[in-house]
Amino acid sequence: MAGGNYAYFSFDDENILATAKRDPVGFVDRLPQHVVLDEVQRAPELFASLKHAIDQDRKPGRFMLTGSANLMLLPQLSDSLAGRIEVLQLYPLAQSELAGQQATFLQQMFGAEMLAISTSKRLGDELIERIVNGGFPEPLRRTTESRRRAWYRNYIDTLVQRDIRDIARISNLEAIPKLLQMIANHSGQLINVSELAKAFQLSRLTVDHYVALLRQIFLVEFLQPWFSNQNKRLIKTPKVHLMDTGLATAVLKLNVRQLQHDHNMLGHLLESFVYAELRKQASWLDADMAFYHYRDKDQYEVDIVMENGDGRLLGIEVKAAATVVNKDFNGLRRLQRVAGERFHRGILLYDGQHILPFGDGLYAVPVSRLWEV
């Protein structure tokens, strides 16, 4: 099966998978010059043969390996192909992609100038709908809530029964969907794995392993704390984010109407929604971008801290409301003081219409600016 100039083989096809496992050397030798190998984590027997083929001809782009698990976390692959592979992570669709726009938010926020006043559209319930819809193409095509949830149920079942089973041997597979639901309930918040272990009556080591598997199949990310050597009062606990809020609301069985009345959960999910959007946009840039959160023992916090390649920091706070007040910037002001000259700008994303200055380097910015040009 061909796509463009690449031949395509999927190891979801049991016949192709069996052939590759039975004779990995012969399978790789018979491959065309340019080939896509999909769900390659199902055939780790190929990795040594791929290494040999790459070493024989180091021309880049011959093999495109795709899969629903982080291939570099598979011991067989990382050992075989270290230094021979470039990894690109594909996220669910960004809001700018859905709108057919080229996102420029990060370039603007890290740029030299900010517009003092600029008008955008207030989103209201549309923002909640975007959170609930998420970014996976298939459920976005479905017109009813029940059909979208059915897709997510099938997706989770496939991840658990096939992808996790392919990359790890665990005896308690039924715990994974329950753990995913609990993490979704804590998305956008500090993660305490010990508390999760108590809830499941499992060892901390076991739950650590299960959470690592969810991270390995790209559903969950940990956001580590930003710290400065000059400040010893920082909280060093990571935050957890489910990387698609459509999936999060599906496993929590939340709809638009319920989120309209649950402002606490809406705030947490909006934070995960914004974090995922920023991660997607950062992945399109040539420049390095590191992500953190900030929280100190005085309870000052900043939801997202981004550090670019030259060490400048962009602090981002997220608020679901349409109005902002001066105290909403307290966390950003603390980060500004602690970071000193490294602090470039502080942004409070809110559901308003205008970019508004709130002091030196601090701005309230409509959340719709994430995808508007």
C-alpha positions in Angstrom: 0.0 0.0 0.0 1.5 3.3 -1.1 1.2 6.9 0.2 3.1 9.6 -1.7 6.6 8.2 -2.4 6.5 5.9 0.6 5.3 2.4 0.8 3.2 1.7 3.9 3.0 -1.3 6.1 1.0 -1.5 9.3 1.7 -4.0 12.0 -2.0 -3.9 12.9 -2.2 -6.3 10.0 -1.6 -9.7 11.7 -0.2 -11.2 8.6 2.4 -8.5 8.1 3.2 -8.6 11.8 3.7 -12.4 11.7 6.0 -12.2 8.7 8.1 -9.5 10.3 8.4 -11.5 13.6 9.2 -14.7 11.8 12.1 -13.4 9.7 13.0 -9.8 10.7 16.3 -9.8 8.7 14.6 -10.9 5.5 11.6 -8.5 6.1 13.8 -5.5 6.4 16.0 -6.6 3.4 12.9 -6.8 1.2 11.6 -3.3 2.2 11.4 -0.6 -0.5 13.8 2.3 -0.4 11.3 4.6 1.4 8.8 3.0 3.7 6.4 3.9 6.6 6.2 1.2 9.3 3.1 1.9 11.4 2.6 0.7 15.0 6.2 -0.5 14.9 6.2 -1.0 18.7 4.3 -4.2 18.0 7.4 -5.6 16.2 10.5 -5.0 18.4 12.2 -7.9 16.7 12.8 -5.6 13.7 14.9 -3.0 15.6 18.3 -4.8 15.3 17.7 -5.3 11.6 16.7 -1.7 11.1 19.9 -0.6 12.8 22.0 -2.7 10.5 20.2 -1.4 7.4 20.6 2.2 8.6 24.3 1.7 9.3 24.7 0.3 5.8 23.1 3.5 4.3 22.9 6.6 6.5 20.8 8.6 4.1 18.1 10.2 6.3 14.4 9.6 5.6 14.5 6.1 4.4 12.4 4.7 7.3 9.5 6.5 8.9 8.5 4.7 12.1 5.1 5.6 13.6 3.3 4.3 16.6 1.0 5.1 19.4 3.7 4.7 22.0 6.9 6.6 22.7 9.4 4.5 20.8 12.4 5.9 22.6 11.1 4.6 25.9 11.1 1.0 24.5 14.4 -0.5 25.7 14.8 -2.6 22.5 14.4 0.4 20.3 16.4 3.0 22.3 19.3 0.6 22.5 19.3 -0.2 18.8 18.6 3.2 17.2 20.1 5.7 19.6 21.8 8.4 17.5 20.1 7.1 14.4 16.6 8.4 14.8 14.8 11.8 15.2 11.6 11.8 17.2 8.6 13.9 16.4 5.6 13.8 18.6 2.2 14.4 17.0 -0.5 15.8 19.2 -4.2 15.9 18.6 -5.3 18.8 16.3 -4.7 22.3 17.6 -7.4 24.9 17.6 -5.5 26.9 15.0 -5.4 23.9 12.7 -9.1 23.4 13.1 -9.7 27.0 12.2 -7.3 26.8 9.2 -5.1 29.5 10.8 -1.3 29.7 11.2 -0.8 30.2 15.0 1.6 33.1 15.9 0.8 33.3 19.6 4.3 32.3 20.9 6.2 34.5 18.5 4.0 37.4 19.6 4.4 36.7 23.3 8.1 36.3 23.1 8.5 39.2 20.7 9.7 42.7 21.6 6.4 44.6 21.5 2.8 44.1 22.7 -0.2 45.9 21.5 -1.8 47.9 24.3 -5.4 47.4 23.0 -6.7 44.8 20.6 -10.2 43.5 20.1 -11.1 39.8 20.1 -14.3 37.8 20.4 -15.5 36.7 23.8 -16.1 33.0 23.5 -18.5 32.2 26.4 -20.0 28.7 26.0 -18.0 28.2 22.8 -14.9 27.9 24.9 -16.5 25.1 26.9 -17.5 23.4 23.7 -13.9 23.5 22.5 -12.7 22.0 25.7 -15.3 19.2 25.5 -14.7 18.5 21.8 -10.9 18.2 22.2 -8.6 17.7 19.1 -8.9 14.1 18.0 -10.2 14.1 14.4 -12.6 11.1 14.6 -14.8 12.3 17.4 -14.9 15.8 16.0 -16.6 14.3 12.9 -19.3 12.8 15.0 -22.5 14.9 15.5 -23.8 13.6 18.8 -22.3 13.4 22.3 -23.2 9.7 22.6 -21.3 8.8 19.4 -18.3 10.8 20.5 -18.2 9.1 23.9 -18.5 5.7 22.1 -15.4 6.6 20.1 -13.4 7.5 23.2 -14.5 4.3 25.0 -13.3 2.2 22.0 -10.1 4.2 21.8 -9.3 3.6 25.5 -10.1 -0.1 25.2 -7.7 -0.3 22.2 -5.0 1.5 24.1 -5.4 -0.8 27.1 -5.9 -4.1 25.3 -3.4 -3.7 22.5 -0.9 -0.8 23.0 -0.2 -1.2 26.7 -0.2 -5.0 26.4 2.3 -4.6 23.5 4.8 -2.5 25.5 4.4 -3.9 29.0 3.4 -7.0 30.9 1.0 -6.1 33.6 -1.4 -8.3 35.5 -4.0 -5.7 36.4 -5.1 -4.2 33.0 -8.5 -3.2 34.3 -6.9 -0.7 36.7 -5.6 1.4 33.8 -9.0 3.0 32.7 -9.8 3.7 36.4 -6.4 5.3 36.9 -6.9 7.4 33.7 -10.2 8.6 35.1 -8.7 9.6 38.4 -5.9 11.4 36.6 -8.5 13.2 34.4 -10.2 14.3 37.6 -6.9 15.8 38.7 -5.8 17.3 35.4 -4.3 20.7 35.8 -3.4 20.0 39.4 -0.5 18.9 41.5 0.0 15.1 41.3 0.4 12.9 44.4 1.2 9.4 43.3 1.1 8.1 46.9 -2.5 9.3 47.2 -3.4 7.5 43.9 -1.8 4.3 45.2 -3.9 4.5 48.4 -7.1 4.9 46.4 -6.3 1.8 44.3 -4.8 -0.2 47.2 -1.7 -0.8 45.2 1.9 -0.1 45.9 3.5 3.2 45.0 5.9 1.4 42.7 3.0 -0.2 40.8 1.1 3.0 40.3 4.3 4.8 39.3 4.7 2.1 36.6 1.0 2.4 35.4 1.3 6.2 35.3 4.5 5.9 33.3 2.7 3.7 30.8 0.0 6.4 30.3 2.8 8.9 29.7 4.4 6.5 27.3 1.3 6.3 25.1 1.1 10.1 25.0 -2.2 10.5 27.0 -0.6 12.1 30.1 2.2 14.6 30.7 3.9 15.8 33.9 4.7 19.4 34.1 7.7 19.9 36.3 8.2 22.9 38.6 10.4 25.8 37.6 13.0 26.6 40.3 15.7 29.1 40.9 18.7 28.3 43.1 18.1 31.6 44.9 14.7 30.5 46.1 14.5 27.6 48.5 10.8 28.0 49.1 9.5 26.4 45.9 7.1 23.5 45.8 8.8 20.7 43.8 5.7 18.6 43.0 4.8 18.2 39.3 1.4 19.0 37.8 -0.4 16.4 35.7 -2.2 17.2 32.4 -4.3 14.9 30.3 -3.2 16.0 26.8 -6.7 16.0 25.2 -9.6 17.6 27.2 -12.1 15.8 24.9 -10.7 12.6 26.3 -10.7 14.0 29.8 -14.4 15.0 29.7 -15.3 11.7 28.0 -13.8 9.6 30.8 -15.3 11.9 33.4 -18.7 11.8 31.6 -18.9 15.6 31.6 -20.7 17.7 29.0 -21.0 21.4 28.3 -24.0 21.9 30.6 -22.3 20.3 33.5 -19.1 22.3 33.1 -21.2 25.5 32.9 -22.1 24.8 36.5 -18.8 23.3 37.8 -16.5 26.3 37.7 -13.7 24.6 39.6 -13.5 21.7 37.2 -13.8 24.1 34.2 -10.8 26.1 35.5 -8.6 23.0 35.8 -9.7 21.6 32.4 -9.2 25.0 30.7 -5.6 25.0 32.1 -5.0 21.6 30.6 -6.6 22.8 27.3 -4.2 25.9 27.2 -1.2 23.8 28.2 -1.9 21.3 25.3 -2.4 24.2 22.8 1.0 25.7 23.8 2.7 22.3 23.6 1.4 21.9 20.1 2.5 25.3 19.0 5.9 24.9 20.6 6.4 21.7 18.6 6.1 23.6 15.4 8.9 26.0 16.2 12.6 25.6 15.4 13.6 27.1 18.8 13.8 25.0 21.9 11.0 25.6 24.4 10.9 24.1 27.9 7.7 24.0 30.0 7.3 24.3 33.8 4.9 25.5 36.5 5.6 27.8 39.4 4.4 27.4 43.0 6.0 28.4 46.3 5.3 27.8 49.9 3.6 31.2 50.2 1.0 29.8 47.8 2.0 32.1 44.9 1.6 30.1 41.7 1.8 30.5 37.9 0.0 27.8 35.8 2.6 27.6 33.0 6.2 28.9 32.7 7.8 28.7 29.3 11.6 29.1 28.8 13.0 29.7 25.4 16.4 28.8 24.1 18.1 32.0 25.3 16.7 31.6 28.9 13.9 34.1 28.8 10.7 33.2 30.7 7.1 33.7 29.7 4.7 33.2 32.6 1.1 32.2 31.7 -1.9 32.3 34.1 -5.3 30.9 32.9 -8.7 32.2 34.0 -12.1 31.1 32.7 -13.8 34.4 33.6 -14.4 37.3 31.3 -13.1 39.9 33.8 -9.7 40.3 35.5 -8.6 42.3 38.5 -5.2 43.4 39.8 -4.8 40.6 42.3 -5.1 38.0 39.5 -1.5 38.9 38.6 0.0 38.3 42.1 1.6 35.0 41.0 3.1 36.5 37.9 4.5 39.4 39.9 6.1 36.9 42.3 7.6 35.0 39.4 8.8 38.3 37.9 10.6 39.2 41.2 12.2 35.7 41.6 13.3 35.4 38.0 14.7 38.9 37.7 16.1 39.8 34.3 15.2 36.4 32.8 11.5 37.3 33.1 10.3 38.4 29.7 6.5 38.8 30.1 3.6 37.7 32.1 0.3 36.8 30.4 -3.1 36.2 32.0 -5.3 34.4 29.5 -9.0 35.2 30.1 -12.3 35.0 28.2 -12.3 38.7 27.3 -12.1 40.9 24.3 -9.0 43.1 24.8 -5.3 42.9 25.4 -4.9 45.0 28.5 -1.7 46.1 30.3 -1.5 45.5 34.1 2.0 46.9 34.9 5.5 46.4 33.6 5.6 43.4 31.3 2.2 42.1 32.5 -0.9 41.7 30.2 -4.4 40.3 30.2 -4.9 38.6 26.8 -8.0 36.9 25.4 -7.7 33.2 25.3 -8.9 33.1 21.7 -5.6 34.7 20.8 -4.1 31.3 21.1 -5.5 30.5 17.6 -6.5 33.8 16.2 -4.1 35.6 13.9 
